[in-house]
């Protein structure tokens, strides 16, 4: 029988250094994503009927709503990538965890004679049935591949979520750990989920001031552009906006 290895302890200073060395990437990508945006691209991706139903009357309010909705989605993805890297780093320190080469699997490590394969997501409500089924299929493929290379080791699939909670751990084909339970699972430290929040603010004020400056500039640019193309006599021309967003003629014209 394989000898049970003692668990290493995570040093919170190592976590702080990792965050300080890598959080800048999140801010850079966030700013780069903002700077490459085009108004017409955003207008084509968002629902004009929703904004009309919300009784938005000014170009600036509509532009700000469009931009905020787009940025929120993009930032969730960018920051999710950062948290995934942090989780792999922490698990590497404690359990010699590593980035998995298996499709759809982010992390693999051994603990108490069990091989864990982990798909890391930001929060608990991350996917629809089709996406969850895809994750299950990836777990099954990874188990088959690893099963031929690992003898006398149980392989357990885990969906790990960086925040939130789901107290029903056993999902049948896999285990789901969220928030505190996830960070404890990969580190052995029940308080880690709270300890990592402070380092994440490293240079946040400085970086967000830079972002706010670029954001305000873009709001002004987009408001001017929107007013020129989609306003008439000082009012939003909803007919022109809907046609640009949804008409066959608009699609053809914009693809030329």
C-alpha positions in Angstrom: 0.0 0.0 0.0 1.2 3.5 -0.9 2.5 5.4 2.1 0.5 8.4 3.0 2.5 11.6 2.6 2.4 14.4 5.1 0.7 17.5 3.8 2.8 20.7 3.4 1.6 23.9 4.9 0.9 26.9 2.6 2.8 30.0 3.6 0.5 33.0 3.1 3.6 35.1 2.3 4.1 32.9 -0.8 0.5 33.6 -1.8 1.0 37.3 -1.3 4.1 37.3 -3.5 2.4 35.3 -6.2 -0.5 37.8 -6.2 1.8 40.8 -6.3 3.8 39.3 -9.1 0.8 38.3 -11.2 -2.2 40.6 -10.4 -0.7 43.2 -12.8 -1.6 40.9 -15.7 -5.3 41.1 -14.8 -5.1 44.9 -14.8 -3.1 45.0 -18.1 -5.6 42.7 -19.9 -8.5 44.6 -18.5 -7.1 47.9 -19.8 -6.1 46.3 -23.2 -9.6 44.9 -23.6 -11.1 48.4 -23.0 -8.7 50.2 -25.4 -9.5 47.8 -28.3 -13.3 48.2 -28.1 -15.4 49.5 -31.0 -18.8 51.0 -30.5 -20.4 49.2 -33.4 -19.1 45.8 -32.2 -20.8 46.3 -28.8 -24.0 47.6 -30.4 -24.2 44.4 -32.5 -23.7 42.1 -29.5 -26.3 43.7 -27.1 -30.1 43.6 -27.0 -31.5 47.0 -28.2 -35.0 46.0 -27.1 -33.8 45.7 -23.5 -32.4 49.2 -23.4 -35.7 50.6 -24.9 -37.7 48.7 -22.3 -35.5 50.3 -19.6 -36.6 53.7 -20.9 -33.0 54.9 -21.5 -33.3 58.4 -23.0 -29.8 59.8 -23.4 -26.9 58.6 -25.5 -24.5 58.7 -22.6 -26.7 56.5 -20.4 -27.1 54.0 -23.2 -23.4 53.9 -24.0 -22.5 53.5 -20.3 -25.0 50.6 -19.9 -23.6 48.9 -23.0 -20.0 49.4 -22.0 -20.6 48.3 -18.4 -22.4 45.1 -19.4 -19.6 44.2 -21.9 -16.8 44.9 -19.4 -18.5 43.0 -16.6 -18.6 39.8 -18.7 -15.0 40.3 -19.9 -13.6 41.0 -16.5 -15.2 37.9 -15.0 -13.4 35.8 -17.6 -10.0 37.6 -17.2 -10.1 37.4 -13.4 -11.3 33.8 -13.6 -8.1 33.0 -15.4 -6.1 34.7 -12.7 -7.8 32.8 -9.9 -7.3 29.5 -11.8 -3.5 30.3 -11.9 -3.6 31.1 -8.2 -5.3 27.9 -7.3 -2.8 25.8 -9.3 0.1 27.7 -7.6 -1.3 27.0 -4.1 -2.0 23.4 -4.8 1.5 23.0 -6.2 3.0 24.3 -3.0 0.9 22.0 -0.8 0.2 18.8 -2.8 2.6 19.2 -5.8 -0.4 19.9 -7.9 0.1 20.8 -11.6 -1.7 22.2 -14.6 -3.3 19.2 -16.3 -2.7 18.4 -19.9 -6.1 16.7 -20.2 -8.8 18.5 -22.2 -11.2 20.5 -20.0 -9.2 19.7 -16.8 -7.3 22.5 -15.2 -5.5 20.9 -12.2 -4.4 17.4 -11.1 -2.9 16.3 -7.9 -2.7 13.4 -5.4 -4.0 13.6 -1.8 -4.5 10.7 0.6 -3.8 8.1 -2.2 -6.5 9.7 -4.4 -5.8 11.2 -7.8 -7.9 14.3 -8.2 -8.7 15.9 -11.6 -10.2 19.4 -11.2 -12.1 21.7 -13.5 -11.9 25.2 -12.0 -14.7 27.8 -12.5 -15.2 31.2 -11.1 -18.6 30.7 -9.4 -21.2 27.9 -8.8 -23.6 29.0 -11.5 -21.2 28.9 -14.4 -22.9 26.8 -17.0 -26.0 25.4 -18.6 -26.8 21.6 -19.0 -24.9 21.4 -22.2 -21.7 22.9 -20.7 -22.0 20.7 -17.6 -22.4 17.6 -19.8 -19.3 18.6 -21.7 -17.4 18.9 -18.4 -18.6 15.4 -17.5 -17.4 14.0 -20.8 -14.0 15.6 -20.3 -13.8 14.0 -16.9 -14.6 10.6 -18.3 -11.9 10.9 -21.0 -9.3 12.1 -18.5 -10.1 9.1 -16.2 -9.7 6.6 -19.1 -6.4 8.1 -20.1 -5.0 8.4 -16.5 -6.4 5.0 -15.6 -4.1 3.3 -18.0 -1.1 5.0 -16.5 -1.9 4.9 -12.8 -2.3 1.6 -10.9 -3.9 1.1 -7.5 -5.0 4.8 -7.4 -8.6 6.0 -7.2 -9.4 8.9 -9.6 -11.9 11.5 -8.4 -13.3 14.3 -10.6 -14.0 17.7 -9.0 -15.6 20.9 -10.1 -14.0 23.6 -8.1 -15.5 27.0 -7.9 -13.5 30.0 -6.5 -16.5 31.7 -4.8 -20.0 31.0 -3.7 -21.4 27.8 -2.1 -23.1 24.6 -3.0 -23.7 22.3 0.0 -24.6 19.3 -2.2 -21.1 18.1 -2.8 -21.8 14.8 -4.5 -23.1 15.3 -8.0 -22.9 11.6 -9.0 -20.2 11.8 -11.7 -18.1 14.3 -9.9 -17.8 16.3 -6.6 -18.4 20.0 -6.5 -16.6 22.3 -4.0 -17.3 26.0 -3.9 -15.8 29.0 -2.0 -14.3 28.1 1.3 -14.6 24.4 0.7 -12.7 24.6 -2.6 -9.7 26.6 -1.3 -9.5 24.3 1.7 -9.6 21.3 -0.6 -6.6 22.4 -2.6 -4.6 23.8 0.4 -5.7 22.1 3.6 -6.3 25.6 5.1 -9.9 26.3 6.1 -9.1 30.0 6.4 -7.4 30.5 3.1 -10.5 31.7 1.3 -10.6 34.8 3.6 -6.8 35.2 3.7 -6.4 35.7 -0.1 -8.8 38.7 -0.3 -6.4 41.2 1.1 -3.4 40.6 -1.3 -5.8 40.9 -4.2 -6.0 44.6 -3.5 -2.3 45.1 -4.3 -2.0 48.4 -6.2 -5.7 48.3 -6.9 -6.2 52.0 -6.3 -3.4 53.0 -8.6 -4.4 50.6 -11.4 -8.1 51.5 -11.2 -7.4 55.2 -11.5 -5.6 54.4 -14.7 -8.5 52.3 -15.9 -11.1 54.9 -14.9 -9.2 57.6 -17.0 -9.3 55.3 -20.1 -13.0 54.3 -19.3 -14.1 58.0 -19.1 -12.4 58.8 -22.3 -14.1 55.9 -24.1 -17.5 56.9 -22.7 -17.0 60.4 -24.2 -15.8 59.1 -27.5 -18.6 56.5 -27.8 -21.3 59.0 -26.7 -20.2 61.5 -29.5 -20.1 58.7 -32.1 -23.4 57.3 -31.0 -25.0 60.7 -31.1 -23.7 61.3 -34.6 -25.0 58.0 -36.0 -28.0 57.0 -33.9 -29.6 60.2 -32.7 -32.0 62.6 -34.5 -33.1 66.0 -33.2 -31.5 65.2 -29.8 -33.3 61.9 -29.3 -32.2 58.3 -29.7 -33.3 57.0 -33.1 -34.4 53.5 -32.0 -35.5 52.5 -35.5 -32.0 53.1 -36.9 -30.4 51.3 -33.9 -32.6 48.2 -34.2 -32.1 48.1 -38.0 -28.3 48.3 -37.5 -28.4 45.6 -34.8 -30.9 43.1 -36.4 -31.9 43.8 -40.0 -30.6 41.6 -42.9 -29.8 44.8 -44.8 -27.7 46.1 -41.9 -25.8 42.8 -41.7 -25.1 42.8 -45.4 -24.0 46.4 -45.4 -21.7 46.0 -42.4 -20.1 42.9 -43.8 -19.0 44.6 -47.0 
